[in-house]
Amino acid sequence: MALALLALCLGATLIRSASSLPVVHLVPHSHCDAGYRKSFDDYYHSEVQYTLDSMLVALQQRQDRRFVWEEVSYFSVWWAQASQEERQLVTTLVEKGQLEFIGGGWVMHDEADTSVYATLNQMTLGLQFLNETLNVRPRHEWHIDPFGHSIFMAELYSLLGYTSIILNRVPDSVKQQMKADKSLEFMWQSPFSGREIFTHVLDMHYSTLNFPPAINLEEKAAFFVGICREKLGWYMTDHVLVPFGNDFAFQNATEDFASMDEIVDAINSNSTAYGLTIRYSTLSEYMDAVLSAGVTPCGTTDTFWSGFYTSKPAQKLLSAVQDASLRALETIRALSLFLGNGNVEEALVLAKNTSAIMQHHDAITGTSFTESYNDYNAAILCSASPVTYTLSSDSVSVLSGLTEANIAVVVVQNPLPHDMLSYVSVQLPQGVCVQVLDAKMATVGSQVVGSMVYFVVQASAGGMEVYYMKKASCEEQKPIRGGPMSGPSELEWAHGGLEWANGGLQRANGGLEWANGGLEWTNGGIEWTNGGLQRANGGLEWTNGELEGPRELEWADGGLEWAHGGIEWTNGGIEWANGGLEWANGGLEWTNGGLEWTNGGIEWTNGRIEWANELPQFSISNGAIELNFNATNHLVGWSSPASNGSHSVEQEYIQYVERKADLDFNVCDSTNVYTYVPQLEDTLVLTPNNPPTTITANGPLVWEVTQTLNSYLNNSIRLFKPLSSDFTDQYSNFVEWQTNIGPLPSDNASSFTLSFRTDLSTDSFVTYSNGIYPMRRTYNSSVLPQGNTYPLVGGAHFDGASPQITFSVLARRSMGVTAHGGIMEIMLHRRLPLLFDPRGDDDSVMTDSVLLGFVSSGMAQPITMATSMSFTSPPTLHFAILNSSEEWSSGCMTAWSPLQSLPQDVHVLGLDLLDVHQDVFESVDVGAFFKLWDILAIQETTPDYQEVQESFKGDDVTIELNSLQLRSFVAQLKTNHL
């Protein structure tokens, strides 16, 4: 569990009333997970609908009863099925203040693994639904179950105009200290914009107090008062919030309320003796009471974490890819004004809803049970199908129809607000190769590596560009450096003249051949086959254990000595004793079936060949970055203009065997889907058991090294030819590191990490909260590794003191990361086959890529941000087979340029029809940005576009933005290009 180091809030104003009794605010709620043990639909039909139905009945029975509701996704299902009378009842209860919607998001989203884009999407869905159906807008966030809290929440909810946020899951040691210092309520400040929001941390869990068994009403009231008076001592005012509810509570709300009504009435009927009063409250009622008391809490910018980050990584990647497709479709729909196109609208609604559900704190986190996990996957695939059909096609199925008589059109769409020049990769059908052409039918440079073809595409900001593919003949691909192609039976080692095929070793230069157990050494005239030694020139023959000649033979001239069954031939360097053959000069040793060739670094034991020490060092270079590998094929060096010279960098895959829990266990003391508890004494550095490395591509566009470590783990390292002469582009700064991993072994509960050891010295590193906001983390060597592991969303980096160089890692999906002493370690995959908890037995297979690079420290943040945006939102490709290029160009555009490219340090997080929300740090001329439209009016709004903050008119609108400031706008546009 990651340790949250809290700067304690001292000197806050303590307010106690001398004229009135303290008030206990009992807040009834039902925490309904959008999937966990059951799927979303199963939960709704078996539990949630009964909570909503019975809650409405119970609230009518007593006017002092209250209820708060968080998950808009469930309420939207109920609303769609509700009668007009039920809908009117909800409206009435909301207007009377008995029912309050809090949070307002589609789900109670996770804060660690989610991106800003996905978070905004799920908040917008929920708030728009509440606005359209009930004309209500929540003012308080209820985030009681996410496993840790991000500083982005202070920024987001203050931007949304919220009054407060309720948190819960902070590390217990921090919570206890906050109780002691009365700092459970504070102003949570954004360090980026200075915005702040009143924040309340629950002093205990969100469930109802557990009463001792077999006690009467008076005893219950006294017990309850005792607990509440203790709670009052932890806060600054005479008001205390006490949750009343639990997971999927109030399915029989009348009965649940009736039990608590007795206690409430008993306390209030004797409030003077008890020293307090108690009431049912909504969050608004509690917050109004606290804030009207004149409390002035201290401020803090701390972020609270409690750890997990990497469970179910395949689902995290699938969700990230779906979000990228959704963003691309939103952009196409907005810029081409597809409003009203039924297919597009249906695809968007489904994709947005699914993306929103996936941000739930038991979905993207990987903490759900099997039924819910499978349902999440099915939902992503179901929603992705119409989105990807709208945007792109399966290249393998489409290009399978490519012949010499037709042509394939490839439509490239750029989802980003910058002009794009980028490599794309297209998977080809088996046996199919292609020639790539641009819209003018000029050849575009391309390179086939394995089953992928790589080529460069360009498209304007938010625009499209057309390319074509013709079928071409395939050239044979051979590995450049010797290594396993399909296994050790095909090993060739050219430099030393060694071949090993199907169990036969041949060392041509030395005249040695060993095949199927038979050794033949031609130059020396020795032949040893199936136990028989023959020395032809000397007239000696030994067959089946019998030597023909004297039993104590010494043959001095030829250097052969045979004594008691042992043959030694000195000049030739062969020694054969009791079945063991040793050839010293040539470095070959064969003992009891095991072949070892020392000088060449080959060891063959019990049918397995290992390639050890004598491989030459090698390097690959794209003209900007050079990667150096040592004789054992490990990456050891990096040099590039951006890195200001050469740096050492070593890579390892590490397996952490994790501690399993006893039956009576604390969830934080042993491994599970929430926590990461490695047994450091059992840490394994994964080393190759075969000659691991093959150079599979050596330019002119792509350089690739493939390494195999074992049956479930291999990786590819790729360089691409730079696309800028000044070495400022992505390909001059970053290397793609692709890992293919799984299914993991099931014998231990283990996490697998990818580690990079550099020559930069640092004990702090930076992660980007929710993919945007940089947070510096300081490695604390006094706590365990899990206490120094943080969520990686988008990127992470650390700086070297001298020279000013930064090492960065960028990821497509969320994962855990830690760094210290020049080492960065990212968590790739986990498998936790625990008998008491089936959630962690993840047998998925995944292909995952990260980018790594050395860049100038002064450019680390903008380069990291820009590269992360392009890495997580790549261009989309759409394929079709046509008879000729004229069939396309005669009726369709070959290029489309709807936007003026923004500066590279300006980013559009989402572009939906009429909606733009930007996170940038300079001035933006909005009229110039929408170059194909005139702006009739533009309004600045909250991030969900519901509340207008300021209005502007005309095209002459320039937006000023500070660093990392997020502002949202709704623009009314009129086309100027028809």
LINKA-V493389 format. One record per residue. N is the residue number from 1. PSI is psi in whole degrees, 0 to 359 (999 if undefined). BURIAL is + if it has 24 or more other ideal C-beta (glycine too) atoms within 12 Angstrom, else -. D_CENTER is the distance of its C-alpha to the mean C-alpha in Angstrom with 1 decimal. Layout:
((N,PSI,BURIAL,D_CENTER) (N,PSI,BURIAL,D_CENTER))
This chain:
((1,129,+,18.2) (2,139,+,17.5) (3,127,+,20.8) (4,122,+,21.5) (5,110,+,24.4) (6,127,+,26.3) (7,105,-,29.1) (8,145,+,31.6) (9,106,+,33.4) (10,149,-,37.1) (11,14,-,40.1) (12,153,+,39.0) (13,126,-,41.9) (14,126,+,43.0) (15,119,+,44.8) (16,136,-,47.1) (17,134,-,49.7) (18,345,-,53.2) (19,350,-,54.5) (20,158,-,52.1) (21,150,+,50.3) (22,152,+,46.6) (23,128,+,44.6) (24,122,+,42.0) (25,106,+,39.7) (26,114,+,38.6) (27,102,+,35.6) (28,135,+,35.4) (29,163,+,32.0) (30,115,+,30.1) (31,107,+,26.4) (32,100,+,25.3) (33,137,+,21.8) (34,59,+,20.6) (35,134,+,20.0) (36,275,+,19.9) (37,323,+,22.8) (38,169,+,23.9) (39,167,+,22.6) (40,310,+,22.9) (41,318,-,26.2) (42,319,-,27.6) (43,316,+,27.1) (44,310,+,28.8) (45,331,-,31.7) (46,342,-,32.3) (47,307,+,31.8) (48,318,+,30.6) (49,329,+,33.4) (50,326,+,35.9) (51,312,+,34.5) (52,317,+,34.9) (53,309,+,38.3) (54,331,+,39.8) (55,318,+,38.5) (56,321,+,40.4) (57,314,+,43.5) (58,323,+,43.3) (59,333,+,42.9) (60,342,-,46.2) (61,331,-,48.0) (62,131,-,47.9) (63,342,-,47.5) (64,356,+,46.0) (65,148,+,43.0) (66,163,+,39.6) (67,142,+,36.2) (68,143,+,32.8) (69,136,+,30.1) (70,306,+,26.4) (71,103,+,24.6) (72,331,+,25.9) (73,313,+,24.3) (74,318,+,26.7) (75,326,+,29.5) (76,324,+,29.2) (77,315,+,29.9) (78,316,+,32.8) (79,321,+,34.1) (80,333,-,34.2) (81,353,-,36.4) (82,151,-,38.5) (83,169,-,42.1) (84,324,-,43.5) (85,319,-,45.1) (86,321,-,41.9) (87,319,-,40.2) (88,325,-,43.1) (89,317,+,43.0) (90,313,+,39.4) (91,317,-,40.5) (92,314,-,43.5) (93,325,+,41.7) (94,316,+,39.2) (95,327,-,42.2) (96,348,-,44.0) (97,6,+,41.0) (98,326,+,40.8) (99,128,+,37.4) (100,132,+,34.6) (101,127,+,31.3) (102,161,+,28.8) (103,287,+,25.2) (104,353,+,25.5) (105,165,+,22.0) (106,325,+,21.4) (107,171,+,19.7) (108,98,+,19.2) (109,154,+,15.7) (110,153,+,13.1) (111,347,+,13.0) (112,314,+,10.2) (113,358,+,7.0) (114,150,+,8.9) (115,163,+,9.8) (116,318,+,13.6) (117,309,+,14.2) (118,324,+,13.0) (119,314,+,14.8) (120,322,+,17.9) (121,312,+,18.0) (122,327,+,18.2) (123,318,+,20.7) (124,318,+,22.7) (125,311,+,23.1) (126,314,+,24.5) (127,322,+,26.7) (128,321,+,28.1) (129,314,+,29.0) (130,323,+,30.8) (131,317,-,32.6) (132,327,-,33.8) (133,321,+,34.9) (134,354,+,36.2) (135,41,-,36.3) (136,157,+,34.6) (137,119,+,31.9) (138,152,+,30.4) (139,359,+,30.9) (140,137,+,29.1) (141,140,+,25.5) (142,86,+,25.3) (143,72,+,22.0) (144,351,+,23.3) (145,344,+,20.6) (146,147,+,17.0) (147,65,+,16.2) (148,162,+,16.6) (149,138,+,17.3) (150,145,+,16.1) (151,339,+,18.8) (152,333,+,17.7) (153,322,+,19.5) (154,321,+,22.7) (155,312,+,22.3) (156,308,+,21.4) (157,334,+,24.1) (158,323,+,26.7) (159,324,+,26.1) (160,354,+,26.6) (161,19,+,29.8) (162,157,+,29.1) (163,322,+,31.4) (164,168,+,29.4) (165,138,+,26.3) (166,127,+,26.5) (167,168,+,24.0) (168,304,+,24.2) (169,82,+,21.6) (170,158,+,22.3) (171,141,+,23.2) (172,323,+,26.6) (173,323,-,28.2) (174,316,+,27.3) (175,320,+,28.5) (176,321,-,31.8) (177,323,+,32.4) (178,322,+,31.8) (179,313,+,34.4) (180,327,-,36.8) (181,8,+,36.6) (182,42,+,36.5) (183,26,+,33.3) (184,344,+,31.5) (185,130,+,32.1) (186,168,+,31.3) (187,114,+,30.4) (188,118,+,26.7) (189,138,+,26.7) (190,124,+,24.2) (191,354,+,24.7) (192,321,+,24.0) (193,348,+,26.5) (194,357,-,28.7) (195,155,+,28.2) (196,160,+,28.5) (197,141,+,28.5) (198,131,+,30.5) (199,134,+,28.3) (200,128,+,29.5) (201,124,+,27.9) (202,136,+,29.2) (203,336,+,31.4) (204,189,+,30.7) (205,171,-,28.6) (206,4,+,28.9) (207,160,-,31.2) (208,147,+,34.9) (209,140,+,37.1) (210,121,-,38.4) (211,147,-,42.1) (212,150,-,44.2) (213,154,-,45.8) (214,49,-,49.4) (215,153,-,50.1) (216,180,-,52.1) (217,315,-,51.3) (218,319,-,52.9) (219,323,-,50.9) (220,316,+,47.7) (221,316,+,48.5) (222,318,+,49.3) (223,315,+,46.2) (224,316,+,44.0) (225,319,+,45.9) (226,316,-,45.5) (227,317,+,41.7) (228,323,+,41.7) (229,325,+,44.0) (230,318,-,41.8) (231,321,+,38.8) (232,331,+,41.1) (233,351,-,41.4) (234,356,+,37.7) (235,170,+,37.8) (236,350,+,39.8) (237,180,+,41.7) (238,18,+,43.8) (239,135,+,41.1) (240,138,+,38.6) (241,127,+,35.9) (242,114,+,35.8) (243,142,+,33.4) (244,99,+,35.3) (245,193,+,33.1) (246,191,+,30.2) (247,125,+,27.7) (248,40,+,29.4) (249,172,+,32.7) (250,34,+,35.8) (251,338,+,36.2) (252,77,-,39.8) (253,325,+,39.8) (254,314,+,43.6) (255,318,-,43.9) (256,317,+,41.0) (257,320,+,42.6) (258,321,-,46.1) (259,320,+,45.2) (260,329,+,43.8) (261,318,+,46.7) (262,317,-,49.2) (263,316,+,47.5) (264,312,+,47.1) (265,321,-,50.7) (266,319,+,52.0) (267,313,+,50.4) (268,333,+,51.4) (269,346,-,55.0) (270,44,-,55.4) (271,327,-,53.0) (272,317,-,55.5) (273,321,-,55.8) (274,338,+,52.1) (275,18,-,51.4) (276,165,+,48.7) (277,162,+,48.1) (278,143,+,45.3) (279,155,+,44.1) (280,137,+,41.4) (281,152,+,39.2) (282,171,+,36.5) (283,322,+,34.0) (284,319,+,36.0) (285,320,+,39.1) (286,312,+,37.6) (287,323,+,36.1) (288,319,+,39.4) (289,316,+,41.3) (290,311,+,39.3) (291,329,+,39.0) (292,345,-,42.7) (293,353,+,43.7) (294,23,-,43.0) (295,138,+,40.3) (296,81,-,38.9) (297,158,+,35.8) (298,166,+,34.3) (299,155,+,31.2) (300,152,+,28.0) (301,17,+,24.7) (302,154,+,22.9) (303,136,+,19.5) (304,128,+,19.3) (305,153,+,16.6) (306,8,+,17.0) (307,138,+,14.0) (308,283,+,11.7) (309,329,+,8.0) (310,351,+,7.3) (311,144,+,9.9) (312,57,+,9.8) (313,329,+,6.8) (314,323,+,8.8) (315,325,+,9.1) (316,317,+,5.6) (317,317,+,6.0) (318,318,+,9.5) (319,320,+,9.1) (320,320,+,7.5) (321,320,+,10.3) (322,321,+,12.7) (323,322,+,12.2) (324,319,+,13.0) (325,321,+,16.0) (326,315,+,17.1) (327,318,+,17.2) (328,318,+,19.2) (329,321,+,21.6) (330,317,+,22.2) (331,314,+,23.2) (332,314,+,25.5) (333,318,+,27.0) (334,314,+,27.7) (335,337,+,29.2) (336,4,+,31.2) (337,54,-,32.4) (338,9,-,31.5) (339,128,-,32.4) (340,348,-,34.3) (341,111,-,33.0) (342,317,-,32.5) (343,316,-,30.0) (344,316,+,27.7) (345,317,-,28.1) (346,318,-,27.5) (347,319,+,24.3) (348,315,+,23.1) (349,313,+,24.0) (350,316,+,22.4) (351,319,+,19.1) (352,316,+,19.1) (353,317,+,20.1) (354,316,+,17.4) (355,318,+,14.6) (356,314,+,16.4) (357,321,+,16.7) (358,345,+,13.0) (359,356,+,12.6) (360,149,+,15.0) (361,0,+,14.5) (362,7,+,14.9) (363,286,+,12.9) (364,338,+,9.2) (365,339,+,9.8) (366,24,+,11.1) (367,8,+,14.5) (368,164,+,16.7) (369,172,+,19.5) (370,315,+,20.0) (371,314,-,21.9) (372,320,+,19.5) (373,314,+,16.4) (374,324,-,18.5) (375,319,+,19.6) (376,313,+,16.1) (377,315,+,15.5) (378,321,-,19.0) (379,318,+,18.6) (380,313,+,15.7) (381,322,+,17.8) (382,317,-,20.9) (383,330,+,19.7) (384,331,+,18.1) (385,307,-,21.4) (386,329,+,23.6) (387,309,+,21.1) (388,332,+,20.7) (389,321,+,24.4) (390,324,+,25.2) (391,315,+,23.1) (392,168,+,23.1) (393,163,+,24.6) (394,111,-,23.8) (395,323,+,25.2) (396,314,-,26.4) (397,320,-,28.5) (398,312,+,29.9) (399,349,+,30.7) (400,337,-,32.4) (401,6,-,35.2) (402,129,+,35.6) (403,178,-,39.2) (404,342,-,41.6) (405,356,-,43.2) (406,191,-,40.3) (407,150,+,37.3) (408,134,+,33.7) (409,138,+,32.6) (410,112,+,29.0) (411,119,+,28.2) (412,123,+,25.4) (413,131,+,24.0) (414,113,+,22.5) (415,358,+,20.3) (416,160,+,20.5) (417,21,+,23.5) (418,147,+,24.3) (419,140,+,26.4) (420,136,+,24.2) (421,110,+,25.1) (422,154,+,22.4) (423,144,+,22.1) (424,157,+,21.1) (425,140,+,21.1) (426,126,+,22.8) (427,132,+,23.1) (428,151,+,26.9) (429,156,+,28.9) (430,129,-,30.5) (431,2,-,33.5) (432,130,+,32.9) (433,158,+,32.8) (434,157,+,33.1) (435,132,+,34.5) (436,136,+,32.6) (437,153,+,34.7) (438,187,+,34.4) (439,337,+,36.1) (440,11,-,39.4) (441,23,-,39.1) (442,143,-,38.8) (443,134,-,36.8) (444,132,+,33.3) (445,134,+,32.3) (446,164,+,29.9) (447,131,+,29.1) (448,127,+,28.4) (449,112,+,26.2) (450,236,+,26.2) (451,8,-,25.6) (452,143,+,23.9) (453,131,+,25.8) (454,137,+,24.6) (455,166,+,26.4) (456,135,+,26.3) (457,158,+,26.4) (458,149,+,27.3) (459,148,+,27.3) (460,171,+,28.3) (461,122,+,26.3) (462,8,+,25.2) (463,189,+,27.6) (464,154,+,28.2) (465,144,+,29.8) (466,137,+,31.4) (467,164,+,31.5) (468,159,+,33.4) (469,132,+,33.2) (470,149,+,36.3) (471,138,+,36.6) (472,165,+,37.5) (473,148,-,38.6) (474,136,-,36.1) (475,144,-,36.7) (476,132,-,36.2) (477,125,-,33.2) (478,144,-,34.0) (479,141,+,32.0) (480,323,-,33.3) (481,137,+,33.0) (482,144,+,34.2) (483,177,+,31.8) (484,125,+,31.0) (485,298,+,30.8) (486,22,-,30.9) (487,169,-,31.8) (488,348,+,34.2) (489,350,-,37.2) (490,27,-,36.8) (491,132,+,36.6) (492,134,+,38.6) (493,96,+,39.1) (494,319,-,41.2) (495,322,-,42.0) (496,1,+,43.7) (497,28,-,45.2) (498,132,+,43.6) (499,138,+,42.8) (500,113,+,41.6) (501,123,-,41.7) (502,40,-,41.9) (503,356,-,43.1) (504,127,+,45.5) (505,133,+,45.3) (506,125,+,47.4) (507,92,+,48.0) (508,314,-,50.1) (509,327,-,51.1) (510,359,+,52.6) (511,18,+,54.2) (512,133,+,52.4) (513,129,+,51.3) (514,111,+,49.9) (515,122,-,49.5) (516,39,-,49.1) (517,357,+,50.6) (518,128,+,53.3) (519,132,+,53.7) (520,125,+,55.8) (521,100,+,56.6) (522,309,-,58.7) (523,326,-,59.9) (524,354,+,61.3) (525,15,+,62.8) (526,133,+,61.1) (527,127,+,59.8) (528,110,+,58.3) (529,120,-,57.5) (530,40,-,56.8) (531,358,-,58.6) (532,126,+,61.5) (533,134,+,62.1) (534,125,+,64.4) (535,93,+,65.8) (536,311,-,67.8) (537,327,-,69.5) (538,358,+,70.8) (539,15,-,72.1) (540,134,+,70.0) (541,129,+,68.3) (542,113,+,66.5) (543,132,-,65.6) (544,38,-,64.4) (545,0,-,65.1) (546,129,-,68.6) (547,128,+,69.7) (548,110,-,72.8) (549,185,-,74.9) (550,145,-,75.9) (551,339,-,73.7) (552,45,-,73.5) (553,133,+,73.0) (554,130,-,72.2) (555,90,+,71.9) (556,314,-,72.2) (557,319,-,72.4) (558,353,+,69.2) (559,20,+,67.5) (560,132,+,67.0) (561,131,+,67.6) (562,115,+,67.6) (563,123,-,68.3) (564,42,-,68.0) (565,357,-,65.5) (566,131,-,63.4) (567,130,+,63.3) (568,126,+,62.5) (569,98,+,62.8) (570,308,-,62.7) (571,324,-,63.0) (572,349,+,60.2) (573,14,+,58.0) (574,132,+,57.7) (575,128,+,58.1) (576,112,+,58.2) (577,122,-,58.9) (578,40,-,58.7) (579,355,-,56.3) (580,126,+,54.0) (581,131,+,54.1) (582,129,+,53.2) (583,97,+,53.5) (584,309,-,53.4) (585,323,-,53.9) (586,354,+,51.3) (587,16,+,48.8) (588,131,+,48.7) (589,128,+,48.9) (590,110,+,49.2) (591,118,-,49.7) (592,42,-,50.0) (593,355,-,47.7) (594,125,+,45.1) (595,130,+,45.1) (596,127,+,44.0) (597,97,+,44.5) (598,307,-,44.2) (599,324,+,44.8) (600,352,+,42.3) (601,21,+,39.6) (602,132,+,39.6) (603,129,+,39.7) (604,112,+,40.3) (605,124,-,40.6) (606,42,-,41.1) (607,2,-,39.9) (608,134,-,36.7) (609,134,+,36.7) (610,137,+,34.9) (611,112,+,35.0) (612,262,+,35.4) (613,347,-,36.7) (614,9,-,38.6) (615,140,+,36.1) (616,151,-,36.5) (617,156,-,33.8) (618,170,+,32.2) (619,159,+,30.1) (620,149,+,28.5) (621,141,+,28.6) (622,12,+,27.9) (623,343,+,30.6) (624,314,+,28.3) (625,133,+,26.1) (626,127,+,27.7) (627,130,+,25.9) (628,136,+,28.3) (629,145,+,28.2) (630,186,-,30.7) (631,341,-,33.1) (632,19,+,30.7) (633,11,+,28.0) (634,140,+,25.7) (635,128,+,24.2) (636,342,+,26.4) (637,155,+,26.9) (638,133,+,25.7) (639,143,+,28.0) (640,158,+,27.8) (641,322,+,29.6) (642,332,+,26.5) (643,5,+,26.2) (644,44,-,29.9) (645,210,-,31.0) (646,147,-,29.8) (647,147,+,27.4) (648,138,+,26.7) (649,124,+,23.2) (650,146,+,22.8) (651,142,+,19.9) (652,147,+,19.6) (653,133,+,17.6) (654,137,+,18.3) (655,122,+,18.7) (656,112,+,19.1) (657,129,+,21.4) (658,157,+,20.9) (659,123,+,23.8) (660,153,+,24.8) (661,154,+,26.5) (662,173,-,30.2) (663,322,-,31.3) (664,94,-,32.0) (665,155,-,28.8) (666,131,-,27.0) (667,336,+,23.4) (668,349,+,22.4) (669,353,-,24.6) (670,167,+,23.1) (671,143,+,19.9) (672,184,+,18.4) (673,341,+,15.2) (674,323,+,15.4) (675,165,+,16.5) (676,105,+,16.2) (677,83,+,19.7) (678,145,+,20.4) (679,99,-,24.0) (680,332,-,24.3) (681,343,-,27.5) (682,15,-,25.9) (683,135,-,23.3) (684,128,+,23.4) (685,120,-,22.8) (686,121,+,22.4) (687,150,-,25.2) (688,141,+,26.3) (689,8,-,29.1) (690,163,+,30.2) (691,114,+,30.8) (692,347,+,27.2) (693,136,+,27.2) (694,132,+,28.2) (695,109,+,28.2) (696,349,+,27.4) (697,138,+,27.8) (698,49,+,30.0) (699,177,-,30.1) (700,347,-,31.4) (701,326,+,28.0) (702,136,+,25.5) (703,130,+,25.7) (704,134,+,23.7) (705,129,+,24.0) (706,134,+,22.9) (707,137,+,22.9) (708,124,+,23.3) (709,319,+,22.9) (710,191,+,23.7) (711,341,-,23.7) (712,9,+,20.0) (713,121,+,18.5) (714,165,+,19.1) (715,160,+,17.7) (716,138,+,18.8) (717,123,+,19.3) (718,137,+,20.2) (719,148,+,22.3) (720,147,+,23.5) (721,129,+,26.8) (722,150,+,26.6) (723,9,+,27.5) (724,143,-,29.2) (725,339,-,32.3) (726,10,-,31.4) (727,39,+,28.1) (728,356,+,26.1) (729,173,+,23.8) (730,321,+,20.2) (731,347,+,21.8) (732,348,+,24.1) (733,335,+,21.5) (734,149,+,18.4) (735,139,+,18.1) (736,127,+,15.6) (737,107,+,14.6) (738,129,+,13.8) (739,130,+,13.5) (740,116,+,14.9) (741,138,+,14.7) (742,165,+,16.3) (743,141,-,18.1) (744,155,+,18.1) (745,148,-,21.6) (746,12,-,22.6) (747,338,-,25.2) (748,155,+,23.2) (749,115,+,20.5) (750,150,+,18.1) (751,144,+,14.8) (752,132,+,14.2) (753,160,+,13.2) (754,122,+,13.6) (755,138,+,16.1) (756,122,+,17.9) (757,118,+,21.3) (758,175,+,22.9) (759,11,+,26.4) (760,139,+,25.2) (761,117,-,26.2) (762,150,+,24.3) (763,15,-,23.5) (764,158,+,21.3) (765,167,+,18.0) (766,130,+,16.2) (767,166,+,12.9) (768,104,+,12.4) (769,123,+,12.5) (770,27,+,10.8) (771,1,+,10.4) (772,309,+,14.2) (773,116,+,16.2) (774,131,+,16.7) (775,122,+,17.4) (776,129,+,19.2) (777,136,+,18.7) (778,124,-,21.6) (779,128,+,21.4) (780,104,-,23.9) (781,350,-,25.5) (782,353,-,27.5) (783,167,-,24.6) (784,164,+,22.6) (785,323,+,19.3) (786,337,+,17.4) (787,352,+,19.2) (788,14,+,17.6) (789,131,+,13.9) (790,162,+,11.9) (791,133,+,8.6) (792,111,+,7.0) (793,109,+,6.2) (794,293,+,7.9) (795,168,+,9.9) (796,151,+,12.1) (797,162,+,15.7) (798,156,+,19.0) (799,146,+,22.5) (800,146,+,25.5) (801,318,-,28.8) (802,121,-,31.0) (803,176,-,30.5) (804,78,-,28.2) (805,142,+,25.2) (806,135,+,21.5) (807,123,+,18.9) (808,145,+,15.6) (809,130,+,12.2) (810,144,+,9.9) (811,151,+,6.5) (812,335,+,5.9) (813,170,+,2.4) (814,147,+,2.0) (815,174,+,4.4) (816,152,+,8.1) (817,147,+,10.5) (818,161,+,14.2) (819,144,+,17.1) (820,151,+,20.8) (821,33,-,23.9) (822,7,+,22.3) (823,132,+,19.6) (824,134,+,15.9) (825,125,+,13.9) (826,142,+,10.2) (827,124,+,9.4) (828,315,+,8.8) (829,156,+,10.4) (830,146,+,12.9) (831,121,+,16.2) (832,80,+,18.5) (833,79,+,21.7) (834,129,+,23.4) (835,325,-,26.6) (836,355,-,26.5) (837,96,+,22.9) (838,354,-,21.8) (839,332,+,18.4) (840,358,+,16.8) (841,77,+,18.5) (842,109,+,15.7) (843,24,-,17.3) (844,154,+,14.9) (845,132,-,15.0) (846,149,+,12.2) (847,120,+,12.3) (848,140,+,9.3) (849,145,+,10.2) (850,160,+,9.9) (851,140,+,12.9) (852,146,+,15.1) (853,158,+,18.4) (854,126,+,21.3) (855,164,+,22.5) (856,134,+,25.3) (857,325,+,24.4) (858,338,-,26.1) (859,5,+,23.8) (860,312,+,20.5) (861,309,+,19.4) (862,322,+,20.5) (863,317,+,19.4) (864,314,+,15.9) (865,312,+,15.8) (866,316,+,17.6) (867,323,+,15.7) (868,318,+,12.3) (869,315,+,13.9) (870,330,+,15.4) (871,320,+,12.5) (872,344,+,10.3) (873,70,+,13.7) (874,164,+,15.7) (875,148,+,19.3) (876,148,+,20.1) (877,136,+,23.0) (878,131,+,25.7) (879,148,+,28.3) (880,150,+,31.8) (881,127,+,34.9) (882,165,+,38.0) (883,326,-,41.5) (884,167,-,41.4) (885,330,+,39.7) (886,331,-,42.6) (887,328,-,41.6) (888,307,+,38.5) (889,337,-,40.0) (890,337,-,43.1) (891,356,-,41.4) (892,156,-,37.9) (893,146,-,36.5) (894,352,+,35.2) (895,149,+,33.5) (896,128,+,32.5) (897,86,-,32.0) (898,340,+,31.6) (899,152,+,30.2) (900,130,+,31.3) (901,133,+,28.5) (902,161,+,27.3) (903,154,+,27.1) (904,340,+,24.0) (905,15,+,23.3) (906,129,+,23.5) (907,135,+,20.5) (908,116,+,20.8) (909,329,+,17.9) (910,144,+,19.6) (911,99,+,22.9) (912,174,+,24.5) (913,115,+,28.2) (914,359,+,30.1) (915,128,+,27.0) (916,124,+,25.4) (917,129,+,23.3) (918,148,+,22.7) (919,104,+,21.3) (920,175,+,23.5) (921,60,+,26.0) (922,188,-,29.3) (923,143,-,31.8) (924,124,+,31.1) (925,102,-,34.1) (926,323,+,33.0) (927,319,+,36.0) (928,327,-,35.3) (929,311,+,31.6) (930,74,+,32.8) (931,343,+,35.3) (932,4,+,36.3) (933,153,+,37.0) (934,142,+,39.3) (935,117,+,38.0) (936,321,-,40.4) (937,154,-,38.8) (938,137,+,35.6) (939,136,+,34.5) (940,133,+,32.0) (941,175,+,30.4) (942,163,+,27.9) (943,342,+,24.3) (944,4,+,25.1) (945,14,+,28.2) (946,327,+,30.6) (947,123,-,32.6) (948,133,-,34.4) (949,328,-,34.7) (950,147,-,36.7) (951,146,-,38.3) (952,163,+,39.2) (953,148,-,41.3) (954,179,-,41.6) (955,340,+,39.7) (956,69,-,40.4) (957,118,+,37.3) (958,129,-,35.5) (959,126,+,32.5) (960,131,-,32.2) (961,139,+,28.8) (962,170,-,28.1) (963,127,-,25.1) (964,21,+,21.9) (965,137,+,24.1) (966,123,+,23.0) (967,148,+,25.9) (968,144,+,26.3) (969,151,+,29.2) (970,123,+,30.9) (971,137,+,33.1) (972,120,+,36.1) (973,152,+,36.5) (974,128,-,39.4) (975,144,-,39.1) (976,14,-,41.3) (977,11,-,40.9) (978,999,-,42.8))
